[in-house]
């Protein structure tokens, strides 16, 4: 746990160093120098050239070396922890290095992608690879002393890895634990809770110690080893947080977040479906070309869009970015000395600097509502088009930016129309809560993450109210982003609530549904069996669990369940001897979960959800004779098939109804 936490923290630091402090800052300085000379065309060429090299390099790494590194990574982690152990998702050793470099390059290109979700994926992959290597070392130990050869410890440490990744990304240990509890983990107990808390705290401490732990020098100013500047807001007033006006607009911003989240899910879903039709394979060169096209469009928006917004003088109380304040990052663009361009201050800064601009008080840094509206609109569209491409894409960070922009816009409108003392940065925070919760449909983790980012427990209740409103509105309009991605990519992830289509079916229906109404006996092994037969079973099937019976040829009475990796160890111990026999009963689970064929399907579904189970042996009613085995993948396939069947029946009923109305109209005429 400690090792995973330290590695996750170091990975977060490395991503920040490569993307923000090295590549992105160098690009910003080159563009600023060209803009200072008044050459927008040269600045655009420099920006688009550097960003294209970075984004295309990241896309090539993903497409040609590690396709599993593309996308968010959270649905894949959730699927793995859900019981579908796809090795390409987490067990590929090359993924760790490729994913780390790819996300660093993607973030440095200044496309609207976050590093938090890929960092969770990387940390989970690291935990999985470490467990796998340790399991190989344990093969020399007696069976009763082996730990990592079992699935449960491996799943537990992968869960810890996800929590550490989010904690390192946002320096939010409680947020990391809340995220895995609310979204990722399907099985939870006291040990997982403790390990997640320890690992997330260590990951956060490692990041804070090097990059973001504010310490006061003799002058009272905050100093760090180097500035990776996440959000550092001033203290927030309790009176503002509980004012009636503020509470009313919290609900408005929550509803806006639910609507924008549903729009984001809908647009990204349609684009993903279109990509699946256009791109023949995951390694298609067209996927790299798509990233290049989006990079060019994004560069045009970021560099040329400020040209349409006027320069303005600084208002009394506003300060230039080179003055002593880590919250203010004005950009003059091509303006004369002493003037600034509001849009350039949002488009030509890195993500951390933009957030600090949006969360700075209006008396120090003021924006017009039109600037914030246009920025949030273009950012929303670019984010929708970027997700699903061949890039590692985090969803939380871009949605914080989108919500903060339109939330601050609402704050400025309130300040101009309702209350001139309204704190616009509070509205930006509520907008961020609504936008994130409206997309991923989580409330507890969003509240904790934003509370820890702004270091203010006073804002907990307003953030929770806004997040709950966004979730309710979003759920009424569309599924969550992670669930929709899992469904489109055919990831066998079971939803928390049993679908309505299961209520009329039994376990026997689940077994026969995938075999077109026919029933086939599962692949079984005898308590004592041939090593050659066991090896043939492993080669011809991809199953991870096999029922063990008294005799697979004559007596199908259930005796236990054996895992694939346990069989592999038994076969290796024979040393390749001809006609060798293996004692399957020595390593099998002697008390596996079993269920009768006539059991209602909803009851079995709840078992898979609440007990973290992967295999369930099916026996004939009133006996212990094995007739089948059900996995999470079988439950998922049945769910999808029955939902499609129900949808087809609904369409047929609507068609018959319309035909009936037409016939009635014709007869009446």
N, C-alpha and C positions, 0 to 999 in steps of 0.2 A: 504493500500500500504506500509506504513512504517512497519507495523507488519510483512508482508510477506518478505520484504527486510531484516529485522533483523533476522528473523528465517532462511532464506536462508543462510545468512552469518554465523550464528551459526552452521548450519548443515555442511557447508563447513569446518569450523574449527574442528568440531567434527570428521568428516571423516579423516582429516589430522592428528589429534591427535591419533586416534585409529590405522589407517593404517600405516602411515609413522613414527611418533614419538614414538609410543609404540611397535607395533607388528613387523613391518618390520625392524626397527633399532635394536631391540633385537635379531632378527634372524641373521642379518648381523654381529653383534658383536660375536655371538656364532660361526658362520661359519668362520669368520676371525681368531678367536682364534685357531680353529682346523687347518686351513690352515697354520697358523704360525708354527704349530708343524710338518708340512709336510704331513699331513694325508688327502689326497683328498677324499678317500673313506668315512672317518668319516664325513668330511664336506658335502659330497653329501647326506649321510644318514640323517644328521641333517637338511639340507635344504629341502629334499624331505619330511621328516616327518612333519616338521612344516608347509610347504606350503600345503601339502595334507590335514592336519587338517583344515587349514584356508579355502581352496577352497571348500572342501567337506561340511564344516559347512555352507558356503554361499550358496552352491547348495541345501542343505537340506532345508534351510530357504525359498528359492525360490520355490522349487518343491512342498513342502508339506504345506507351509503356504500362500505364496503369489506368484503364478505363473506369475502374471502381472508384478512383479518386475524384471523378467529376460529380457535380451536383452538391447537395447539402451534406449527405452522409448520415444525417440523423435517421431517416427512414430505414436505411440499411442497418444501422446499429440496433434500431428498435426491432427489425425483423430478426436479426441474429439472436437478440435476447428473448425474442418471442418463441424461440425454439427451432427456427429454420437456420441451421448452421451452414450457410453458404460460405465456403472457404475463400472465394475470391474477394469477399467484402472486407474481411479483417485478417485472414491468416496468410496473406501474401507478404513476405518479408520486404519485397521491393516497394510496396505501397508506402511504407513509412518515409523513406527518403524522397521518393517522387512526389508524394502528397505534400510534404513540408515545403519543397522547393516550388511546386506548382502554385500553392496558395500564396506564398510570398510574392511570386511574380504577378499573380492575378490582382492582389491587393495593390501592389505598386503601380499597376497600370491605371489606377483610379477609375476603373469601372465600378458600378454600384454593387460590389460583392463584399461580404463580411468574412472575417477569418474565424469566427467563433464556432460555426458548425463544422467546417473542415478540421479545426483543432480538436473538437470532440471526437471526430472520426479517427484522426491520427492517434490520439491518446488511447482510444479503445483498441485500435490496431496494435499499438505498442504493448498494451496489457495482454492481448490475445497471443501475440508472438512470444512474449516472455513466458506465459503459461505453457505454451506448446513446447518451447525449448526446455523448460523445467520438467515437463512430463517425459521428454526423451531421456533426461538424466535419471528420472525415477525408475526407469525400466530395469535397472540393476538391483533395485530394492525389493524386498518381499512385498507381495500384493497388499497386505494389510497396512503397510506403511506408505503406500502411494496416495497422493492427494490430488495432483493436477491432472491425473488421467481421468478423473470424473468430470462430468459436465458442470455440476453445480459450482465448484470453486472457480472454474474458468469463467462462467457467466457472472459470478459475483465480482471478479476483478475487472471484467470488461465494463460492468456497471460503474465501478469506481473510476475507470479511465474516462468515461463520458463525463462524470461529475467533475473530475480534475480538469478536463479540457475547457469546460465552460467557466470554471472558477479562474483558470489562467487567462482566459480571454477578457473577462470583465472584472477581474480581481474581486470576485463575489463567491466566497465559499458556500454560504447558505443558498445562494442562487443556483449553484451547481447541484447541490443535494436536492433542492426543490424541483429542479428541472427533470432529473432522472426519476424522481418519485412520481411526478405528475405526468410525464410523457413517455419515458423510455422503458423503465423497468416494468416487467409483468409479474415479478415475484419480489416481495419485500419482507425483510425480517430485521431483527435488532442488529445482527452482525453486519449486514449490508449497510444499514444506517450509520453505524459507527465507522466503518471503513471508508465510506463515502465522505463523511465529515472530516476524518483525519486527512485523507488524501487531498480533498478540495482545499482544506486550510493550508496544507503544505504548499500546494501549487500556487495559491494566492500569495502566501508569504514570500515565496521565491521571486515571483514577479514584482511584488511590492518592494522588496529589498533592493532590487536592481533598478527598476524602472519607474516606480510610481509611489513610493512610500514617502510622503511629505515629511521633512524634518526642518526645524527652524534653526537658522544660524543666528549669529549675534544681532543682526539687524531685524530679526523677526520675519524674514522672508522664507518661503518654502523652497527647499532645495532637494534635488534627487541626484543619483549617480548620472543619469542622463534623462532628458525629458521625453517620455513617451506619451505625454499629456492626454490622459483620459479625462472624463468629466471631473472638474473640481469646482463645485458651485459654492457660493457663499451661503451662510446659514439662512434658513427659510422661516418666515414668521408664522406663528400659530394662528394669528387672527385672520390672515389671508386664507389659510387652508380651510377655515371653517365658515367663511363668510357665505351668506345665502347666494350671492351672485356667482361666486366661484363654484359652489356646488351645482348650480343649474348648468353652467357651461361645462362642468365635468361630464355630465350626462350627454350633452350635445357632442362633445369631443369623443366620448365613447361610442356613440352611434355613428359618427363619422368614421371612426376607426373600424367598426364592424363592416360598414359599406365598402370602404377602400380595401379592407382585407379580403372581402368576398370578390371584389373586382379583380384584385391581384391573383387570387386563386383561379378565377375563371379565365383570365387572359393567359396566365402561364400554363394552365391545363390545355387550352386549345393550341397554343404554340408547341407544347410538348407532343401532342398528338400529330400535329403537322410535321414535326421533325421526324417522328417515327415513320411516317409515310415517305418522306423525301430522302432521308439518309438510310441507305440499305443496311449498313453495319455500323457498329460502334467505332470502328477504326476508319471510317470514311474521311477522306481529305476534305470533303465539303463541310464537315464540322469545324475544321480549322478555318476555312474560308468564312464561315458564318461569324466566328469570333472576330476575325479581322474586320468584317463589315460593320459589326456592332461597335467595335473600337473606333473606327473612323467616324461613325455617326456621333458617338459619345464625345469624341474630341471636338467635333464641330460645335456641339452644344456647349461644352465647358469653356471653350476659348472664344468662340464667336458670339455667343449669346450676350455677354456683357456689353458688346458693341451697341446693342439696341437700348441700353439703359444709360441714363445721363450720369455724369460726374456731379458730385455735390460737395459743398463745404462741410467740414465737421461742425456739429452743433456744440454749443457750450456744454462742457462736461464730458464730451467724447474725447477719446485719446487715440493717438496713432499706435499701430501695432509695435513700433519699436520703443515705445515707452514701457516702463516697468510694470507689465501686467501680462500674465500667462493666459488670460481669458480672451484677449482682444487680438484679432488677426485681420486687420484691414488690408485690402489690396487696392492700390491706386490705379491699376490697369494702365491705360494711356493718359490718365488725368494729369493736370498740372500739379505742381507741388502744393501740398496742403489740402488737396481734394481726394476723394475716394470714390470707388464704384461698388455699390452694394452687391450687385449680382456677381461681380468678380470675387468678392470676399466670400461668396458661398461656393463658387464653382472652381476657383483656382487655389484652393487650400486642400490639405488632406482631411480625412474624415474626422479625426480628433479635433483639429482646429475648427472645422465647420461646426461641430457640436459645441465647442466652447463659445463660438460666436453666437449661436442660437440660444445658449443658456446664460448669456451675459445680460444684465439689466439694460432696459431701454435708455436710461440716463447716461450710460457709458457707451452703448453701441445700439443704434436705432436702425430699424429696417422699415421700409414701406410695405403695406400688405400686398400690393401688386407684385413686388419683387419676390416675396415669400411664396405667393400663389404660383407664379410661373416656375420658380425653382422646384417646388414640390411636385408640380405636374410633370415636368420633364424628368425629374428623378424617378417618379413612379413609373412612367412609361419605359424608361431605360432599364429599370430594375426588372420589370415584367418581361422584357425581351431578353435580358441577360440570363435569368434563371432558366435552367434546362440546357444551356450550352455546354460545351466541353471545357468547363472551368469549375474549379472548386468554389462553391457559392454559399456563403452564409446568409440567412434570411433575416436574422435579428437586427444586425447593425444597419442595413439599408432601411428597414422599417422604422428604426429609431430616428434616422435622419428625416424620412418622409413625414412621420408624425410630428417631430419637433418643428419642422418648417411650417406645416399648416396649423399646428397648435399655437405657435407664436403669431401667426397671421391672425388667428381668432383673438389672441391676447391684445394685439395692437388695435383691432376693431373695437374690442371692449374698452380699451383705454381711451380711444377717441370718442366713443359714443356713450358709454355707460358710466365708466368710472375712470377718471384720469390718473388715479393712483393704483390701478391694477398692475400687478407684477407679471409682465409678459412671459418671463422664463418659467413661471409656474404653469402657464397654459401650454408652453412647449413641452414640459414634462408630461402633462396629461395627454397631449397629442401623441407622444411617443408610446405611452402605455396603451392607448387605444389602438394605434396602428399595429403594434406587435401582437397584442392579444387578439385583434381582429383577424390576423393571418394564421397564427399558430394555435389559437383558441386555448391558451393557458392563462391562468389568473395568479395563482400563488407564486410561481417562479418569476413571472414578469414583475410582480410587486416587489419581491425580494431583490431581484437584480437591480431595478431602478432605485430602490431605497438605498442599497449599498453603493451604487454609483454616485448618487448625490449626497450621501452621508447624512440623511435626514430621516429619522423615524417619524417625524411629524407628518410627512407626506404619505405614510403607509395607507391610511384610510382613503384619502382621495384617489390614490393610484388604484387601489383595489376596486373602488366604485367604478372608476373609468374602465378598468380591465373587464369587470363583470358585465358592464353594459355592452362593451365591444364584443365580448364572447356571445352574449345572448343574441345580438343583432346578426353577427356573423353566422352563428349556427342556424339561424332562420333562413339564411340566403345560400349557404354552400357548406361543404365539408371543410375541415381544416386543411392547411397546406400540406402537412406531413402525411395525413391520411390519403389525400388525393394523389400525391406523388407515389405512395406505396401502391395504390390501386392501378395507376397508369403503368407503372413498371412491373406490375404483376408480382409484387412482393407479398408473400403469404403472411400478412399481419392481421391478427384478429382484433376487431373492435371490442370495446369494453362491454357494451350491452349486446345481449343476444338478439340477432335479427329476427324480425317477425316471420320470415320464411321458414325458420327452424321449427316453429311451434306445431306444425302438422306432420313432422317426420320423426323417425326413430333412428337408432344406431344402425340398424340393418340398411336403412335408406342411404345413410352416409357411405357405407361400404360399397353398395351396389351402384350408387349414382355415377361414380367415376368409371365403372366398368360397363356402362350402357345397359343397366338392369340385370346383368349376370353377376354371379358370385364366384369368386376364385379364392381358394385357400391361400393363406400367406406363406411366405418362405419361412420354414421352421427348422430348428436344429434339435437333435436328440441330446439328452443329458450327457451321454458319451457318444461322440461322433467322429467321423473320419476327417482328418486334417485336409485331405484333398477336396472333400466336399465343401468344407468351410471356406477354403480358398476360392473355390469356384463360385460360391455364393457372393463373396466379396467382390469378385471381378464382374459378375453379371448384373449386380444390383447396386443401387446407390443409397439403399436404406441405412439408417444409423442404429436401428434396433430390430432384434429378431426374437420371436417367442421361442422358448425352450420347452419341449414336450418330452414325455417319457420315451416315445419312439416315433419318429416322424413318418414311419411307414405303416405302423399298426396301432399305435395308441397316442392320440392327440391330446391327452390330458395335460393341462398347463402345469409346468413346474417352475418357470421363471422367465426372465428377460435378459438377453445379453446384448451389449453394445458392440458396435463395429470395432472400436479401438481395442476392446477386450479380446475380441477374436483375433485381431492382428497380433497381439502379444502372444496368445496361445500358439498361433501358427509359427511365429518366430522361435518359440521355445522348442519346437520339434526339430529344428535344425535341418529341415528339408528331407527328413527320413521318409522312405517310401512306405506307403500304407500305415502311416503313423496315426495314432488315435489321440484325441484331445478330450480333456475332462471339462466340458462346458459348465457343468454344475458347480465347479469350484470357483468360478468367477461371476456367475450370473446373479442377478437380483432375484432372491428367492421369494419375494413378496411383491410382485409388480401389481400395479393397478389394473383391474379387469372389470368388464361391464357386460351385461347380457344384451343380446341382440334387440330385445323389445324395449330397451330403456329409451325414454324420450330424448330427442336430440338436444333440446335446450338445457337439460341437466348436464349432459356431457360437455356442452359448450362452456357452461359455468365452471366445470372442473378444469378445463384447459386454461381458462382465464385466471382463476383464483388460486390455483395450485401450481402454476408454472410447469405443467406437465407437457411432455413432448410425445410420448407414446402411450397408447391405451389398448390393451389386449381385449378383444371381443370373444366371448365364449357363448356356447349354445345355451338357451334358456334352461335353467334347472340343472346344468352340468358344468363341468370345468373343461369341456372339450373346446379347443381353440378353433374358431371359425374365421377370424380376421384380426386385423390390427388397424387402429386409427391414429393418424398423426395430425399435427397442426396444419400441415399442408392439405390433408384431406378435408379438414373442417373448412379451410379457406376456399378450396375448390368447390365444395358443396355450396357454400354461401354465395359465391359468385354465380354458379350455375342456377341456383334457385332464384336469385334476384333477376337474372336475365329471363328466366322462364316466367316469372311473375310480370315482368315488364312486357314481354310478348303477349301474355294473356290480357293485360290491360289494354294494349294497343288493338288486339283483336276485338275486345269488347267495345272499344270506342268505334272501331270500323263498322261492326255489326249495328251499333246504335245509329250511326250516321246513315247506313244503308236503309235501316228501318224507317228513319225519318223521311228519307227521299221517297221510299215506296208509299208512305202514308200521304205525302204531299202530292205525288202523282195520282194516287187513287182519288183524293179529294178534288183534284182538278178535273 
